[in-house]
Each structure stands twice: as structure tokens, then as C-alpha cells.
Amino acid sequence: QINWVLSAGEGGGYSSYARAFAPFFEKAIPGNPNIVIQNMPGAGGIRAMMFLANVAPKDGTTIGMVHSSVPFAPL
């Protein structure tokens, strides 16, 4: 199983993209893992980015997709 963390709420563009691409990722990744999409809105995407940086396991079982401006927020 792979958790896919999104920085947007359910029903938006990012969620639609993730739901469209998840079946292709499941087929392309060796072992055909299930992709579980986890929406994590809040603080303009920073909540998801902080989760990915500080809490999520670093073993490849969690991937993320954040808004394009989020990495530059600290600047």
C-alpha cells in the first residue's frame, strides 16, 4: 500500500488528478500496490508539506503532491 498525500481538499483539481492517475501508478509500480489517496487541506498546503517532511515514513510508502507555491512559502 502506498499513501498519496494531497495538499488540497476532496473534489478539487488535485484530487481529480490523483484519482485519475492512481490506477496507472498501481499498474506501473512493481508489486502493484494499492494507492490510498489522503486529502490533507490546511494552511494553504503547508499542513501536508509539514506532514510529509516531519511525520510521514521515509521508506517510499508515502508520496505527496502539494500546491506549486508551497515549497516557497518559507521564503
N, C-alpha and C positions, 0 to 999 in steps of 0.2 A: 504494500500500500504506500502511495505517495500522497502527502498532503500538499495541496496547492493553495497558498495563502494569497488572497487578493486584498488590495487596499481600498476597495470600493464596496458599496452595498449591493445587495442582491437586486437583480433586474436592470442594472446599468450596462454600459458598453463593455467594461472589463469582464463582468460576469458572463455576458453573452459570448465574448471571445473565448473565455476559459471553457465554457460548456461546449462550444463548437470544436475546440482543439483537443479536449481531454480524450476522446475516443482514439484520435490519431496518436497521441502520446502513449496511450495504453498499448497500442499495437507495436509502436516503434521501440519502446524500451524493453530490453531483454527481461524475460520473466513475465511480461505482460501484467504489470501491477495495476491495481485499481487506483484511479486518480480520485481523490476526495477533495472537492473544492470547498474552501473555507473562506467566507467573506469576513473581513475584519475592518469595517469602516471606522473612522475616528481620527480627529486631528489632521484632516486633510491628507491622510495616508501615512502619517508618521507613526501611528499606532502599529500598523502592520510592519513597517520597516524596523521599528524597535523590537517587535516580537521576533522577526527574522534574525536580527543581529544579536539579541541577548538571550532568548528563550528557546527558540527552535533548535532541534538537534542538528548537528553539523555532519550528519552521516549520509546525506543525499536523499533522505526520506521526506524532506520538506523543501519545496521550491516556492518562489514568490513572484508576484507581479504587482509592482507599485506604480503610482502615477509618475509620469516623467519628471515632474518638478520636485518630488520628494527627496531624492539624494542631494539636492542643492539647498534644501531648507536650512540646514545649519549655517550655511554661508551667509 
